[in-house]
Amino acid sequence: MPTKILVVDDEQDVEMLFKQKFRKEIKAEEFLFHFAFSGEDALSFMKTLNPFDIVLVLSDINMPGMTGLELLKQTKSLFPQLRVVMVTAYGDEKNFNEAKANGADDFLTKPVDFDLLKQRLAQINFA
């Protein structure tokens, strides 16, 4: 059964990039990715799921409308079991501290180092 991950980013080309970088893992059914292009869409999608349908959210921080940090707060409030990794082009200390204070499980900077991301995913026990 694949590990289901929700990727949230207002840049729609991220979907193609993830599908390309995880092509082998997707084909082997190790991972199944869902994509949302705003915090609002991500939250709406998560509310339709059964518990544990998704085990990880990878969210951009800087998005129009609901920011990734706002999404993080609501996600951790509604779905405390979900792991949330924040992704941003701005690896500044303020965003890092706010993300950690609101329950982020990890923090990555853009451009995403997909080898590093795969290593971190391999270290997480999703059971």
VMD Tcl script that builds the backbone (N, CA, C; Angstrom):
set m [mol new atoms 381]
animate dup $m
set s [atomselect $m all]
$s set {name element resname resid chain x y z} {
  {N N MET 1 A 0.850 -1.181 0.000}
  {CA C MET 1 A 0.000 0.000 0.000}
  {C C MET 1 A 0.895 1.244 0.000}
  {N N PRO 2 A 0.673 2.140 -0.931}
  {CA C PRO 2 A 1.563 3.305 -1.039}
  {C C PRO 2 A 1.386 4.288 0.122}
  {N N THR 3 A 2.445 5.005 0.425}
  {CA C THR 3 A 2.407 6.102 1.374}
  {C C THR 3 A 1.800 7.299 0.650}
  {N N LYS 4 A 0.721 7.853 1.225}
  {CA C LYS 4 A -0.002 8.936 0.559}
  {C C LYS 4 A 0.450 10.281 1.110}
  {N N ILE 5 A 0.843 11.154 0.185}
  {CA C ILE 5 A 1.404 12.457 0.535}
  {C C ILE 5 A 0.637 13.547 -0.213}
  {N N LEU 6 A 0.306 14.613 0.521}
  {CA C LEU 6 A -0.339 15.781 -0.080}
  {C C LEU 6 A 0.703 16.878 -0.240}
  {N N VAL 7 A 0.895 17.345 -1.462}
  {CA C VAL 7 A 1.824 18.436 -1.754}
  {C C VAL 7 A 0.993 19.688 -2.010}
  {N N VAL 8 A 1.310 20.751 -1.257}
  {CA C VAL 8 A 0.546 22.000 -1.362}
  {C C VAL 8 A 1.491 23.107 -1.815}
  {N N ASP 9 A 1.221 23.664 -2.983}
  {CA C ASP 9 A 2.067 24.729 -3.528}
  {C C ASP 9 A 1.264 25.481 -4.570}
  {N N ASP 10 A 1.352 26.802 -4.569}
  {CA C ASP 10 A 0.611 27.596 -5.553}
  {C C ASP 10 A 1.244 27.526 -6.940}
  {N N GLU 11 A 2.453 27.008 -7.044}
  {CA C GLU 11 A 3.103 26.854 -8.350}
  {C C GLU 11 A 2.738 25.479 -8.911}
  {N N GLN 12 A 1.916 25.475 -9.951}
  {CA C GLN 12 A 1.372 24.223 -10.453}
  {C C GLN 12 A 2.409 23.330 -11.117}
  {N N ASP 13 A 3.545 23.879 -11.531}
  {CA C ASP 13 A 4.575 23.032 -12.139}
  {C C ASP 13 A 5.225 22.088 -11.122}
  {N N VAL 14 A 4.955 22.314 -9.838}
  {CA C VAL 14 A 5.479 21.435 -8.792}
  {C C VAL 14 A 4.940 20.013 -8.976}
  {N N GLU 15 A 3.700 19.898 -9.442}
  {CA C GLU 15 A 3.113 18.568 -9.655}
  {C C GLU 15 A 3.942 17.771 -10.658}
  {N N MET 16 A 4.257 18.374 -11.791}
  {CA C MET 16 A 5.047 17.693 -12.810}
  {C C MET 16 A 6.438 17.337 -12.272}
  {N N LEU 17 A 7.029 18.247 -11.520}
  {CA C LEU 17 A 8.359 18.027 -10.958}
  {C C LEU 17 A 8.362 16.831 -10.000}
  {N N PHE 18 A 7.398 16.770 -9.085}
  {CA C PHE 18 A 7.323 15.648 -8.142}
  {C C PHE 18 A 7.086 14.334 -8.877}
  {N N LYS 19 A 6.193 14.356 -9.869}
  {CA C LYS 19 A 5.911 13.130 -10.628}
  {C C LYS 19 A 7.144 12.660 -11.389}
  {N N GLN 20 A 7.945 13.603 -11.850}
  {CA C GLN 20 A 9.177 13.251 -12.555}
  {C C GLN 20 A 10.228 12.708 -11.584}
  {N N LYS 21 A 10.440 13.402 -10.475}
  {CA C LYS 21 A 11.492 13.024 -9.526}
  {C C LYS 21 A 11.164 11.738 -8.760}
  {N N PHE 22 A 9.883 11.422 -8.612}
  {CA C PHE 22 A 9.466 10.215 -7.894}
  {C C PHE 22 A 8.878 9.171 -8.846}
  {N N ARG 23 A 9.234 9.252 -10.117}
  {CA C ARG 23 A 8.666 8.363 -11.132}
  {C C ARG 23 A 8.788 6.887 -10.751}
  {N N LYS 24 A 9.991 6.458 -10.345}
  {CA C LYS 24 A 10.201 5.043 -9.994}
  {C C LYS 24 A 9.381 4.637 -8.776}
  {N N GLU 25 A 9.364 5.511 -7.767}
  {CA C GLU 25 A 8.635 5.209 -6.532}
  {C C GLU 25 A 7.120 5.172 -6.765}
  {N N ILE 26 A 6.636 6.043 -7.643}
  {CA C ILE 26 A 5.207 6.055 -7.972}
  {C C ILE 26 A 4.849 4.786 -8.737}
  {N N LYS 27 A 5.676 4.432 -9.700}
  {CA C LYS 27 A 5.435 3.223 -10.496}
  {C C LYS 27 A 5.464 1.973 -9.617}
  {N N ALA 28 A 6.357 1.956 -8.632}
  {CA C ALA 28 A 6.473 0.821 -7.711}
  {C C ALA 28 A 5.415 0.875 -6.605}
  {N N GLU 29 A 4.554 1.881 -6.653}
  {CA C GLU 29 A 3.482 2.095 -5.680}
  {C C GLU 29 A 4.004 2.265 -4.253}
  {N N GLU 30 A 5.185 2.892 -4.131}
  {CA C GLU 30 A 5.715 3.236 -2.811}
  {C C GLU 30 A 5.047 4.512 -2.305}
  {N N PHE 31 A 4.797 5.445 -3.223}
  {CA C PHE 31 A 4.186 6.716 -2.871}
  {C C PHE 31 A 3.023 7.019 -3.807}
  {N N LEU 32 A 2.022 7.691 -3.248}
  {CA C LEU 32 A 0.922 8.224 -4.023}
  {C C LEU 32 A 0.805 9.691 -3.629}
  {N N PHE 33 A 0.957 10.568 -4.614}
  {CA C PHE 33 A 0.918 12.006 -4.350}
  {C C PHE 33 A -0.427 12.590 -4.748}
  {N N HIS 34 A -0.933 13.467 -3.893}
  {CA C HIS 34 A -2.086 14.306 -4.196}
  {C C HIS 34 A -1.549 15.734 -4.211}
  {N N PHE 35 A -2.170 16.592 -4.993}
  {CA C PHE 35 A -1.686 17.968 -5.118}
  {C C PHE 35 A -2.827 18.950 -4.879}
  {N N ALA 36 A -2.522 20.007 -4.146}
  {CA C ALA 36 A -3.448 21.117 -3.941}
  {C C ALA 36 A -2.659 22.388 -4.224}
  {N N PHE 37 A -3.311 23.363 -4.837}
  {CA C PHE 37 A -2.602 24.567 -5.276}
  {C C PHE 37 A -2.918 25.800 -4.436}
  {N N SER 38 A -3.538 25.567 -3.276}
  {CA C SER 38 A -3.749 26.636 -2.297}
  {C C SER 38 A -3.976 25.986 -0.938}
  {N N GLY 39 A -3.764 26.760 0.103}
  {CA C GLY 39 A -4.031 26.254 1.444}
  {C C GLY 39 A -5.496 25.901 1.626}
  {N N GLU 40 A -6.370 26.731 1.062}
  {CA C GLU 40 A -7.808 26.490 1.177}
  {C C GLU 40 A -8.193 25.165 0.517}
  {N N ASP 41 A -7.660 24.920 -0.698}
  {CA C ASP 41 A -7.961 23.662 -1.392}
  {C C ASP 41 A -7.423 22.464 -0.612}
  {N N ALA 42 A -6.239 22.615 -0.034}
  {CA C ALA 42 A -5.642 21.520 0.741}
  {C C ALA 42 A -6.518 21.183 1.940}
  {N N LEU 43 A -6.962 22.192 2.658}
  {CA C LEU 43 A -7.787 21.974 3.843}
  {C C LEU 43 A -9.117 21.330 3.460}
  {N N SER 44 A -9.729 21.808 2.400}
  {CA C SER 44 A -10.981 21.211 1.926}
  {C C SER 44 A -10.782 19.747 1.568}
  {N N PHE 45 A -9.688 19.446 0.885}
  {CA C PHE 45 A -9.382 18.068 0.490}
  {C C PHE 45 A -9.182 17.193 1.725}
  {N N MET 46 A -8.418 17.672 2.704}
  {CA C MET 46 A -8.150 16.878 3.902}
  {C C MET 46 A -9.438 16.575 4.669}
  {N N LYS 47 A -10.388 17.486 4.657}
  {CA C LYS 47 A -11.639 17.282 5.381}
  {C C LYS 47 A -12.510 16.206 4.744}
  {N N THR 48 A -12.227 15.821 3.499}
  {CA C THR 48 A -13.004 14.771 2.831}
  {C C THR 48 A -12.422 13.386 3.084}
  {N N LEU 49 A -11.288 13.310 3.726}
  {CA C LEU 49 A -10.577 12.040 3.872}
  {C C LEU 49 A -10.964 11.283 5.131}
  {N N ASN 50 A -10.785 9.990 5.051}
  {CA C ASN 50 A -10.844 9.172 6.254}
  {C C ASN 50 A -9.538 9.378 6.994}
  {N N PRO 51 A -9.536 9.193 8.319}
  {CA C PRO 51 A -8.272 9.351 9.056}
  {C C PRO 51 A -7.184 8.464 8.460}
  {N N PHE 52 A -6.015 8.984 8.379}
  {CA C PHE 52 A -4.822 8.287 7.904}
  {C C PHE 52 A -4.817 8.000 6.400}
  {N N ASP 53 A -5.761 8.579 5.629}
  {CA C ASP 53 A -5.679 8.444 4.177}
  {C C ASP 53 A -4.414 9.110 3.662}
  {N N ILE 54 A -3.998 10.157 4.343}
  {CA C ILE 54 A -2.751 10.851 4.017}
  {C C ILE 54 A -1.916 10.855 5.287}
  {N N VAL 55 A -0.645 10.593 5.154}
  {CA C VAL 55 A 0.204 10.550 6.344}
  {C C VAL 55 A 1.190 11.703 6.410}
  {N N LEU 56 A 1.303 12.467 5.315}
  {CA C LEU 56 A 2.263 13.558 5.286}
  {C C LEU 56 A 1.757 14.673 4.383}
  {N N VAL 57 A 1.962 15.906 4.837}
  {CA C VAL 57 A 1.662 17.089 4.029}
  {C C VAL 57 A 2.976 17.828 3.812}
  {N N LEU 58 A 3.303 18.104 2.560}
  {CA C LEU 58 A 4.450 18.943 2.200}
  {C C LEU 58 A 3.861 20.258 1.717}
  {N N SER 59 A 4.061 21.327 2.488}
  {CA C SER 59 A 3.410 22.593 2.147}
  {C C SER 59 A 4.400 23.728 1.974}
  {N N ASP 60 A 4.209 24.458 0.888}
  {CA C ASP 60 A 4.928 25.712 0.685}
  {C C ASP 60 A 4.471 26.682 1.769}
  {N N ILE 61 A 5.323 27.603 2.149}
  {CA C ILE 61 A 4.948 28.598 3.160}
  {C C ILE 61 A 4.308 29.809 2.509}
  {N N ASN 62 A 4.934 30.349 1.477}
  {CA C ASN 62 A 4.469 31.596 0.870}
  {C C ASN 62 A 3.520 31.313 -0.284}
  {N N MET 63 A 2.224 31.465 0.017}
  {CA C MET 63 A 1.181 31.276 -0.991}
  {C C MET 63 A 0.164 32.393 -0.817}
  {N N PRO 64 A -0.478 32.800 -1.912}
  {CA C PRO 64 A -1.543 33.798 -1.774}
  {C C PRO 64 A -2.723 33.190 -1.022}
  {N N GLY 65 A -3.516 34.042 -0.386}
  {CA C GLY 65 A -4.639 33.533 0.404}
  {C C GLY 65 A -4.101 32.945 1.694}
  {N N MET 66 A -4.526 31.733 2.009}
  {CA C MET 66 A -4.056 31.060 3.211}
  {C C MET 66 A -2.588 30.670 3.038}
  {N N THR 67 A -1.732 31.177 3.908}
  {CA C THR 67 A -0.308 30.834 3.820}
  {C C THR 67 A -0.087 29.413 4.322}
  {N N GLY 68 A 1.082 28.890 4.036}
  {CA C GLY 68 A 1.435 27.573 4.532}
  {C C GLY 68 A 1.472 27.510 6.047}
  {N N LEU 69 A 1.884 28.604 6.687}
  {CA C LEU 69 A 1.908 28.621 8.152}
  {C C LEU 69 A 0.495 28.587 8.730}
  {N N GLU 70 A -0.451 29.273 8.079}
  {CA C GLU 70 A -1.846 29.199 8.516}
  {C C GLU 70 A -2.403 27.792 8.293}
  {N N LEU 71 A -2.058 27.200 7.155}
  {CA C LEU 71 A -2.476 25.828 6.865}
  {C C LEU 71 A -1.900 24.867 7.905}
  {N N LEU 72 A -0.650 25.057 8.272}
  {CA C LEU 72 A -0.006 24.224 9.287}
  {C C LEU 72 A -0.795 24.269 10.600}
  {N N LYS 73 A -1.134 25.472 11.056}
  {CA C LYS 73 A -1.878 25.616 12.319}
  {C C LYS 73 A -3.208 24.870 12.258}
  {N N GLN 74 A -3.936 25.055 11.163}
  {CA C GLN 74 A -5.249 24.406 11.046}
  {C C GLN 74 A -5.110 22.895 10.897}
  {N N THR 75 A -4.112 22.461 10.145}
  {CA C THR 75 A -3.895 21.026 9.958}
  {C C THR 75 A -3.581 20.355 11.284}
  {N N LYS 76 A -2.667 20.932 12.053}
  {CA C LYS 76 A -2.291 20.338 13.336}
  {C C LYS 76 A -3.448 20.379 14.331}
  {N N SER 77 A -4.315 21.371 14.205}
  {CA C SER 77 A -5.482 21.449 15.077}
  {C C SER 77 A -6.509 20.377 14.715}
  {N N LEU 78 A -6.780 20.218 13.427}
  {CA C LEU 78 A -7.808 19.284 12.964}
  {C C LEU 78 A -7.308 17.847 12.830}
  {N N PHE 79 A -6.042 17.697 12.442}
  {CA C PHE 79 A -5.475 16.377 12.156}
  {C C PHE 79 A -4.115 16.238 12.839}
  {N N PRO 80 A -4.093 16.156 14.156}
  {CA C PRO 80 A -2.799 16.167 14.865}
  {C C PRO 80 A -1.873 15.006 14.502}
  {N N GLN 81 A -2.428 13.918 13.954}
  {CA C GLN 81 A -1.598 12.772 13.592}
  {C C GLN 81 A -0.796 13.006 12.304}
  {N N LEU 82 A -1.202 13.987 11.511}
  {CA C LEU 82 A -0.514 14.231 10.235}
  {C C LEU 82 A 0.857 14.855 10.458}
  {N N ARG 83 A 1.828 14.346 9.757}
  {CA C ARG 83 A 3.143 14.982 9.746}
  {C C ARG 83 A 3.092 16.086 8.699}
  {N N VAL 84 A 3.691 17.223 9.025}
  {CA C VAL 84 A 3.698 18.358 8.107}
  {C C VAL 84 A 5.132 18.846 7.941}
  {N N VAL 85 A 5.576 18.891 6.683}
  {CA C VAL 85 A 6.899 19.404 6.343}
  {C C VAL 85 A 6.687 20.695 5.578}
  {N N MET 86 A 7.298 21.763 6.052}
  {CA C MET 86 A 7.166 23.067 5.414}
  {C C MET 86 A 8.287 23.252 4.397}
  {N N VAL 87 A 7.933 23.811 3.246}
  {CA C VAL 87 A 8.886 24.034 2.160}
  {C C VAL 87 A 8.810 25.505 1.775}
  {N N THR 88 A 9.978 26.159 1.672}
  {CA C THR 88 A 9.965 27.568 1.314}
  {C C THR 88 A 11.226 27.964 0.558}
  {N N ALA 89 A 11.081 28.960 -0.257}
  {CA C ALA 89 A 12.249 29.529 -0.941}
  {C C ALA 89 A 12.997 30.464 -0.008}
  {N N TYR 90 A 12.349 30.811 1.096}
  {CA C TYR 90 A 12.931 31.755 2.034}
  {C C TYR 90 A 13.258 31.012 3.323}
  {N N GLY 91 A 14.487 30.525 3.448}
  {CA C GLY 91 A 14.881 29.753 4.610}
  {C C GLY 91 A 15.253 30.633 5.779}
  {N N ASP 92 A 14.414 31.620 6.074}
  {CA C ASP 92 A 14.768 32.545 7.142}
  {C C ASP 92 A 14.369 31.990 8.507}
  {N N GLU 93 A 15.024 32.512 9.521}
  {CA C GLU 93 A 14.843 32.029 10.885}
  {C C GLU 93 A 13.425 32.270 11.409}
  {N N LYS 94 A 12.806 33.385 11.030}
  {CA C LYS 94 A 11.459 33.697 11.508}
  {C C LYS 94 A 10.467 32.629 11.048}
  {N N ASN 95 A 10.479 32.289 9.744}
  {CA C ASN 95 A 9.582 31.251 9.235}
  {C C ASN 95 A 9.881 29.905 9.886}
  {N N PHE 96 A 11.171 29.581 10.025}
  {CA C PHE 96 A 11.567 28.317 10.642}
  {C C PHE 96 A 11.029 28.236 12.069}
  {N N ASN 97 A 11.242 29.283 12.848}
  {CA C ASN 97 A 10.798 29.286 14.246}
  {C C ASN 97 A 9.277 29.220 14.357}
  {N N GLU 98 A 8.584 29.953 13.497}
  {CA C GLU 98 A 7.121 29.930 13.534}
  {C C GLU 98 A 6.595 28.551 13.124}
  {N N ALA 99 A 7.211 27.965 12.104}
  {CA C ALA 99 A 6.789 26.631 11.664}
  {C C ALA 99 A 7.004 25.601 12.775}
  {N N LYS 100 A 8.164 25.625 13.410}
  {CA C LYS 100 A 8.457 24.680 14.500}
  {C C LYS 100 A 7.513 24.903 15.675}
  {N N ALA 101 A 7.251 26.163 16.018}
  {CA C ALA 101 A 6.368 26.486 17.142}
  {C C ALA 101 A 4.942 25.996 16.902}
  {N N ASN 102 A 4.549 25.907 15.634}
  {CA C ASN 102 A 3.195 25.470 15.295}
  {C C ASN 102 A 3.118 24.000 14.932}
  {N N GLY 103 A 4.188 23.257 15.191}
  {CA C GLY 103 A 4.123 21.806 15.049}
  {C C GLY 103 A 4.690 21.217 13.782}
  {N N ALA 104 A 5.410 22.001 12.972}
  {CA C ALA 104 A 6.016 21.433 11.764}
  {C C ALA 104 A 6.984 20.323 12.152}
  {N N ASP 105 A 6.935 19.242 11.405}
  {CA C ASP 105 A 7.797 18.106 11.687}
  {C C ASP 105 A 9.160 18.230 11.018}
  {N N ASP 106 A 9.242 19.048 9.982}
  {CA C ASP 106 A 10.511 19.251 9.294}
  {C C ASP 106 A 10.392 20.515 8.463}
  {N N PHE 107 A 11.495 20.949 7.893}
  {CA C PHE 107 A 11.561 22.214 7.170}
  {C C PHE 107 A 12.559 22.047 6.032}
  {N N LEU 108 A 12.129 22.286 4.810}
  {CA C LEU 108 A 13.006 22.194 3.636}
  {C C LEU 108 A 13.006 23.525 2.900}
  {N N THR 109 A 14.105 23.810 2.200}
  {CA C THR 109 A 14.157 25.024 1.400}
  {C C THR 109 A 14.096 24.669 -0.084}
  {N N LYS 110 A 13.592 25.624 -0.857}
  {CA C LYS 110 A 13.548 25.498 -2.317}
  {C C LYS 110 A 14.845 26.028 -2.894}
  {N N PRO 111 A 15.295 25.551 -4.001}
  {CA C PRO 111 A 14.705 24.416 -4.701}
  {C C PRO 111 A 14.876 23.138 -3.888}
  {N N VAL 112 A 13.844 22.301 -3.919}
  {CA C VAL 112 A 13.851 21.080 -3.120}
  {C C VAL 112 A 14.964 20.156 -3.606}
  {N N ASP 113 A 15.758 19.690 -2.655}
  {CA C ASP 113 A 16.765 18.671 -2.923}
  {C C ASP 113 A 16.038 17.328 -2.828}
  {N N PHE 114 A 15.676 16.757 -3.967}
  {CA C PHE 114 A 14.849 15.554 -3.966}
  {C C PHE 114 A 15.580 14.339 -3.396}
  {N N ASP 115 A 16.889 14.282 -3.525}
  {CA C ASP 115 A 17.637 13.190 -2.902}
  {C C ASP 115 A 17.515 13.286 -1.379}
  {N N LEU 116 A 17.654 14.491 -0.851}
  {CA C LEU 116 A 17.503 14.703 0.586}
  {C C LEU 116 A 16.070 14.403 1.026}
  {N N LEU 117 A 15.090 14.834 0.258}
  {CA C LEU 117 A 13.700 14.567 0.584}
  {C C LEU 117 A 13.451 13.058 0.632}
  {N N LYS 118 A 13.956 12.330 -0.332}
  {CA C LYS 118 A 13.787 10.871 -0.340}
  {C C LYS 118 A 14.448 10.228 0.878}
  {N N GLN 119 A 15.616 10.732 1.266}
  {CA C GLN 119 A 16.284 10.218 2.461}
  {C C GLN 119 A 15.415 10.458 3.697}
  {N N ARG 120 A 14.885 11.654 3.818}
  {CA C ARG 120 A 14.050 11.982 4.988}
  {C C ARG 120 A 12.768 11.155 4.993}
  {N N LEU 121 A 12.166 10.957 3.837}
  {CA C LEU 121 A 10.960 10.136 3.765}
  {C C LEU 121 A 11.260 8.688 4.178}
  {N N ALA 122 A 12.429 8.195 3.805}
  {CA C ALA 122 A 12.821 6.836 4.164}
  {C C ALA 122 A 13.016 6.684 5.671}
  {N N GLN 123 A 13.343 7.774 6.357}
  {CA C GLN 123 A 13.592 7.725 7.797}
  {C C GLN 123 A 12.302 7.814 8.623}
  {N N ILE 124 A 11.200 8.199 7.997}
  {CA C ILE 124 A 9.944 8.367 8.735}
  {C C ILE 124 A 9.229 7.031 8.819}
  {N N ASN 125 A 8.795 6.700 10.016}
  {CA C ASN 125 A 7.973 5.503 10.211}
  {C C ASN 125 A 6.519 5.927 10.049}
  {N N PHE 126 A 5.913 5.573 8.929}
  {CA C PHE 126 A 4.547 6.000 8.633}
  {C C PHE 126 A 3.489 5.072 9.231}
  {N N ALA 127 A 3.907 4.009 9.871}
  {CA C ALA 127 A 2.952 3.032 10.416}
  {C C ALA 127 A 2.174 3.602 11.581}
}
mol reanalyze $m
mol bondsrecalc $m
mol representation Tube
mol addrep $m
